[in-house]
C-alpha cells in the first residue's frame, strides 16, 4: 500500500532507480564554493580568494511521512554509497553524490504496521562529490 509516491517522470532517481517524490516544499538546493586555506584579507584590506572549487551542490529532500519500508528503501539506495543522483531544479539535473545525513522520527508504529509503521519528517541530504 505505502504512503509516498515513487517518481514516474524521471525527476528523482538514484542510479536510474526512481525514488519517492519529496513532499510539497520539501526540496532545498544549496550551491557552495570551496576556498583554500590561503584565502582571506590581505594587509591592504582586500580579499584574496584561492578558489578550490565553485558551485558544489547539496540537495536536501524532506518527506512529511514515509512508512518504515519506504524509509529503508531510500536508505538502502543511498546510505554509504556514491551514486548518480537525478533531481529537478529548473529542469532535470544529474550529479555524482553521496548521502551526507538522514534523519527521521517514529510517528506511529500501529499505522502501516505491515510496512514497518509510520515515520515523520524523513530528511536526507545528497552532497555532490
Secondary structure, DSSP 4 states (H G I P E B T S, - for coil): --SS-B--SSSSEETTEE-BPPPTT-EEEEEEEEE-TT-EE-TTS-EE--EEEEEEEEEEEEEEEEEHHHHHHHHHHHTT-EEEEEEESSSEEEEEEEEEEEEEEEEESSTTGGGT-EEEEEEEEEEE-
